[in-house]
Every structure is written in structure tokens, then in C-alpha cells.
Amino acid sequence: MKIITILMMFLTLLFSQNMKQPASKFTSSGSVVDIVYKDGKVYSATNASCVDIFDYQSKKLIKKIEVEKIVDFAGDKIDAKVYSVDIIDDKILILSQDKGGFTRVHIHQNGKTELLFDHSKTLAIAKAKFLDNNTILLALLSDELISYDIKKRSNNWLVQVSGAKFSDFALNESKNEVVIADESGNLKIHNTKDGKLIKLLAGENLDNVFQVDYKNGIIATAGQDRKVVIYAPKFGSAHHVKSNFLIYSVGLSPSGKIVGYACDENNNIALVDAISKSEIGRFGGNNMTLSKIVFVSENEFLVGSDDRIINQYSVK
């Protein structure tokens, strides 16, 4: 028994020594809900009624975009959670919490934040991203997908993806395809021009998929069934990496060759080769449940969590 205890202590020490720590960090205004990296800037959507914008190199906060607080059921003013953020040209898209359990959408441009619509539209939107300069893609908790025209302030199309509860979506680089994940475990790839279903990916994740990513024709999932499924739809192939804990977050490198995922109850990240499934490394230093893994390049990635800290890591 004593020998086993010593062996376990040795293995724990060895494992901790091999765990890579953050190279640097960003400090947000609140818990990090969404992260976008673009053109040398990091955009952090928080639960503190704001989007923080950082310079990637200096790690300094260069701008904060605030949205109005909301009034709760007791009549008190509270912070609004910003669910997602996106950028195209000089426009910043902000999806945030509104009263009555509904959501609102703002567009920030030229130093001004304009309300596109609020709770009066009675939409429970979980995620919003740009398709082009005048079109945004909205995903509702009811697993409905909407293409919305900004200038006309009307829908281009609306489709019911499934009867399951929506979890996440990811656009490909050209934004002509979107892959949708929900509590069924199945993935649906839809055309963003007309909303039509292109392909169903089924039978791999057997429970809720928390997150999904789509890079260079490769799709990766973060599953409640403790599986990261890696799909290559073009070749009709799929395989998985098994974990010992619920996988809350996943991210792909730009080439799709590296998959990063939340691998254990200690909020550590494992990187694996998407083809061979061989482990590249493990990365620690996150104190709370992971919310987002975003690759800046093949060699660097960012990790956000329910903490205020965004950690930046070097792959090598």
C-alpha cells in the first residue's frame, strides 16, 4: 500500500512538471463568455455588461464597449451577460442579455453603439455572428436558425434545425456553411445562403455537444459523453478521443491539424493531433470551467473561462 501511494505521488509530480503554464494573460472586466481574435486584437465578451478589446502583443486593454445593465425580477439593476461578439470590417456585433429572459443585439461602429433590436422582439438568441457586412446569423435556444438583414431589419430565412435544445454553431472560413450542435449529439451542416440542410453527422456523440469548431474542412466537438469527435465530412470519416471528464470546450488550429479540448476536472487543456490522435501536450493554469479555446495561429492559442483571466499559451 505504501509503495502504491509513493508511486501515485511520483506520477502526480511527474504529470504536474509536464503541464505547460500560460505564457501571458489578459484580465477582463468579468467572466469570459466568448473570445474572438482578429487583426492583432482580442475581443472578450463578459458577464459584466461589456466587451473588452485588448492589444494582443502588449496585452493592454485598449477599449471597453459597454451595454446597458438590465433590471431583474426584484427591480434591481444587474449586469447583462454578453453571450457573443463578432467583428467584420469596422463593425462589432454584440449579443447580450435583456429583460424577460430575452436578448438584444447591438452593432458598434464609429465609436457609437446602436441597438438593432431588444427584448420586444421576444427572441431567446444564444449566439450571433456576421455572415457579411449586412447579414447576421442568429441561433435561438429552440434550435432555430435565422439569417437577418441589418438594413431591412427583417429575416432573409428561418429554419428549424431540430427539436433539440441548441448548444453551439461554427461557421467555415468562407461563411457559406454552418455546423450546428445541440443536445441530441448529432451535427447538422446547413447552407447559409438559404438555410438548407447539406449534411447530417450522426452516431458519434451520444449526448449533448457543448461546443463545436470548424476549420479547414475539419469539425471537432466537445461532448457531454466525454468524447471529442473529429469529423472530416469531405472524406466521410470520423474518429474520437475519449476523456475521463465532461468536455466543455474545444478549438481547432487554423489548419485543422490540432485539436485543443478541456480534458479534466482541473480545467486543463490537452492538445492532440487531429489525424493520429497522439497527444501534443497538456496546459494548465485555469482556475474555473473553460468557456472558449481560440487558436491565434498554429503555435499560439487563448483560453477563456468563468474567471476574468484569458490565458495565452505557446504550443511548443
C-alpha positions in Angstrom: 0.0 0.0 0.0 2.9 2.3 0.9 4.6 1.6 -2.4 1.4 2.4 -4.4 1.0 5.7 -2.5 4.6 6.7 -3.3 4.1 5.7 -6.9 1.0 7.8 -7.2 2.7 10.8 -5.7 5.6 10.3 -8.1 3.2 10.1 -11.1 1.3 13.2 -9.9 4.6 15.1 -9.6 5.8 14.0 -13.0 2.4 15.0 -14.6 2.4 18.4 -13.0 6.0 19.0 -14.2 5.0 18.2 -17.8 2.0 20.6 -17.6 2.7 23.7 -19.5 1.7 27.0 -18.0 0.4 30.2 -19.6 3.0 32.4 -21.5 1.0 35.5 -20.6 -2.6 36.6 -19.8 -5.3 39.2 -20.3 -7.5 40.4 -17.5 -11.2 41.0 -18.5 -13.8 43.0 -16.7 -15.8 39.9 -15.8 -16.1 36.2 -16.5 -15.2 35.4 -20.1 -18.1 34.1 -22.2 -16.8 34.4 -25.8 -13.5 35.3 -27.4 -12.6 36.5 -30.9 -9.2 37.2 -32.2 -8.8 39.4 -35.3 -6.0 41.6 -36.7 -3.9 41.7 -33.6 -6.8 42.4 -31.2 -8.6 40.1 -28.7 -12.3 40.7 -28.1 -13.6 39.4 -24.8 -17.4 39.1 -24.3 -18.0 39.2 -20.5 -20.8 38.8 -18.0 -20.1 42.4 -16.8 -22.2 44.3 -19.4 -19.2 44.8 -21.7 -16.9 43.7 -24.4 -13.2 44.3 -23.6 -10.8 44.9 -26.5 -7.1 44.1 -25.9 -3.9 44.6 -28.0 -2.6 41.1 -28.5 1.1 42.0 -28.2 1.0 44.3 -25.3 -1.9 42.6 -23.5 -3.2 46.1 -22.6 -6.9 47.0 -22.6 -7.4 49.5 -25.5 -11.2 49.8 -25.4 -14.3 48.8 -23.5 -17.7 48.7 -25.1 -20.5 48.8 -22.5 -24.1 47.9 -22.9 -26.9 48.9 -20.5 -27.5 46.9 -17.4 -30.8 45.2 -17.0 -33.5 45.2 -14.3 -34.1 41.8 -12.6 -37.4 40.5 -11.3 -36.8 42.3 -7.9 -36.4 45.6 -9.7 -32.6 45.8 -9.1 -30.1 46.8 -11.8 -27.7 44.0 -12.6 -25.0 43.3 -15.2 -26.1 41.9 -18.5 -24.2 38.9 -19.8 -22.7 39.3 -23.2 -23.3 36.0 -24.9 -21.2 36.5 -28.1 -19.2 39.0 -30.0 -18.1 39.2 -33.6 -16.2 41.6 -36.0 -16.4 42.4 -39.7 -14.6 45.4 -41.1 -15.2 48.2 -38.7 -18.4 46.7 -37.2 -18.7 44.9 -33.9 -21.7 42.7 -33.3 -22.8 42.3 -29.6 -25.4 39.8 -28.4 -26.4 40.4 -24.8 -29.0 39.5 -22.1 -32.2 41.6 -21.9 -35.1 41.5 -19.6 -37.8 38.8 -19.6 -35.4 36.1 -20.5 -34.9 37.5 -24.0 -31.9 39.0 -25.8 -30.9 42.1 -27.6 -28.4 42.9 -30.4 -26.2 45.9 -30.8 -23.8 47.0 -33.5 -20.8 49.2 -32.5 -19.3 51.3 -35.3 -17.5 54.6 -35.5 -17.5 54.9 -31.7 -21.3 54.5 -31.4 -23.3 51.5 -30.1 -26.6 51.2 -31.9 -29.4 48.9 -30.8 -30.6 46.7 -33.6 -33.4 45.1 -31.6 -34.2 44.3 -28.0 -36.5 42.1 -25.8 -39.6 43.4 -27.6 -38.7 41.0 -30.5 -39.1 38.2 -27.9 -36.2 36.2 -29.2 -34.0 34.0 -26.9 -30.8 34.1 -29.0 -27.9 32.0 -27.9 -25.3 33.1 -30.5 -24.9 35.7 -33.2 -22.2 36.1 -35.9 -21.7 38.1 -39.1 -22.3 36.3 -42.4 -21.4 39.5 -44.3 -21.4 43.3 -43.8 -25.2 43.4 -43.9 -26.2 39.9 -42.7 -26.0 38.2 -39.3 -26.7 34.6 -38.4 -28.8 34.1 -35.2 -29.2 30.8 -33.4 -32.2 30.5 -30.9 -32.3 28.2 -27.9 -35.2 26.5 -29.6 -32.7 25.3 -32.3 -34.0 27.7 -34.9 -31.5 29.4 -37.3 -32.2 32.9 -38.7 -30.4 34.9 -41.4 -31.2 38.5 -40.6 -30.8 41.6 -42.9 -29.4 44.5 -40.9 -30.6 47.3 -43.3 -34.1 45.9 -43.8 -34.3 44.7 -40.2 -36.1 41.6 -41.3 -35.4 37.9 -41.8 -34.0 36.5 -45.0 -34.9 33.0 -43.9 -35.7 30.9 -40.8 -35.2 27.2 -40.4 -36.0 24.8 -37.6 -32.7 22.8 -37.3 -34.2 20.1 -34.9 -36.4 19.7 -32.0 -33.5 19.6 -29.5 -32.1 22.4 -27.5 -29.4 24.5 -29.3 -25.8 24.4 -28.0 -23.4 26.0 -30.4 -22.6 26.7 -34.0 -19.4 27.3 -36.0 -19.0 28.9 -39.5 -16.4 27.8 -42.0 -13.9 30.3 -43.3 -16.0 31.4 -46.3 -19.1 31.6 -44.1 -21.2 29.7 -46.7 -21.6 26.7 -44.3 -22.5 26.5 -40.7 -22.4 23.4 -38.5 -24.9 23.3 -35.6 -24.6 21.3 -32.4 -27.4 20.6 -29.9 -28.4 18.3 -27.1 -29.1 15.4 -29.5 -25.4 14.8 -30.1 -25.9 14.9 -33.9 -24.4 17.7 -36.0 -26.2 19.4 -38.9 -24.4 21.3 -41.7 -26.5 24.0 -43.3 -26.0 26.3 -46.3 -26.1 29.9 -45.0 -27.4 31.3 -48.3 -30.8 29.6 -48.0 -30.7 27.7 -44.7 -31.0 24.3 -46.4 -29.5 21.2 -44.8 -26.4 20.0 -46.5 -25.3 17.0 -44.4 -26.2 15.2 -41.1 -23.4 13.9 -39.0 -24.8 11.3 -36.6 -24.0 8.4 -34.3 -20.8 9.6 -32.8 -21.6 11.9 -29.8 -24.5 10.2 -27.9 -25.4 13.2 -25.7 -25.3 17.0 -25.7 -22.5 18.6 -27.6 -21.4 21.7 -25.7 -19.3 23.2 -28.4 -18.2 22.8 -32.0 -15.5 24.2 -34.2 -15.0 24.1 -38.0 -11.6 24.8 -39.6 -10.2 23.9 -43.0 -12.8 21.3 -43.6 -12.4 19.6 -40.2 -15.0 19.7 -37.5 -14.4 18.9 -33.8 -16.9 18.6 -30.9 -16.9 18.9 -27.1 -19.2 16.2 -25.8 -21.1 15.6 -22.6 -20.4 11.9 -23.3 -16.7 12.7 -22.7 -15.8 12.4 -26.3 -14.1 14.8 -28.7 -15.3 13.7 -32.2 -13.2 14.8 -35.1 -15.0 14.8 -38.5 -13.7 15.2 -42.0 -17.0 15.5 -43.9 -15.4 15.7 -47.3 -14.0 12.2 -46.8 -16.9 10.8 -44.8 -14.6 10.0 -41.9 -15.0 10.4 -38.1 -13.0 9.3 -35.1 -12.9 10.3 -31.5 -10.7 11.0 -28.4 -12.1 9.8 -25.1 -11.7 11.8 -21.9 -12.4 10.9 -18.2 -14.4 14.1 -17.7 -17.1 16.1 -19.4 -15.6 18.1 -22.3 -16.9 21.6 -22.0 -14.8 23.4 -24.7 -13.0 22.6 -27.9 -11.0 24.5 -30.5 -9.2 23.8 -33.8 -6.0 25.3 -35.1 -6.4 27.3 -38.4 -5.2 24.2 -40.4 -7.5 21.9 -38.5 -4.5 19.7 -37.7 -4.5 20.4 -33.9 -7.5 19.9 -31.6 -7.5 21.5 -28.1 -10.0 20.5 -25.5 -10.9 20.7 -21.8 -9.6 17.4 -20.7 -10.2 17.0 -17.0 -11.9 18.3 -13.8 -8.9 20.7 -13.1 -9.7 22.8 -16.2 -6.6 21.7 -18.0 -6.3 21.6 -21.8 -5.0 18.8 -23.9 -3.8 19.3 -27.5 -3.9 16.3 -29.9 -3.0 15.7 -33.5 -6.4 15.6 -35.4 -5.3 12.7 -37.6 -3.2 10.4 -35.3 -4.9 11.4 -32.0 -1.5 11.5 -30.4 -1.2 13.9 -27.6 1.0 17.0 -28.2 0.9 18.4 -24.7 -1.1 19.5 -21.7 -1.7 23.0 -20.5 -2.7 24.2 -17.0 -3.3 27.4 -15.1 -7.0 27.9 -15.4 -9.0 28.2 -12.2 -12.5 27.8 -13.4 -14.6 26.0 -16.0 -13.4 26.7 -19.6 -15.7 28.7 -21.9 -13.6 29.2 -25.0 -10.5 27.8 -26.7 -9.3 30.0 -29.7 -6.2 29.4 -31.8 -4.4 32.6 -32.9 -2.1 30.6 -35.1 -0.7 27.0 -35.3 1.7 27.9 -32.4 -0.4 30.0 -30.1 -3.9 29.8 -28.5 -6.1 31.6 -26.0 -8.3 30.1 -23.3 -11.2 31.8 -21.5 -13.1 30.6 -18.5 -15.7 31.6 -15.9 -12.7 33.5 -14.4 -11.7 37.1 -15.6 -8.4 35.8 -16.9 -7.8 34.9 -20.6 -4.6 32.8 -20.7 -2.3 32.8 -23.7 -0.3 29.6 -24.4 2.5 28.6 -26.8 2.1 25.2 -28.3 5.8 24.4 -28.3 
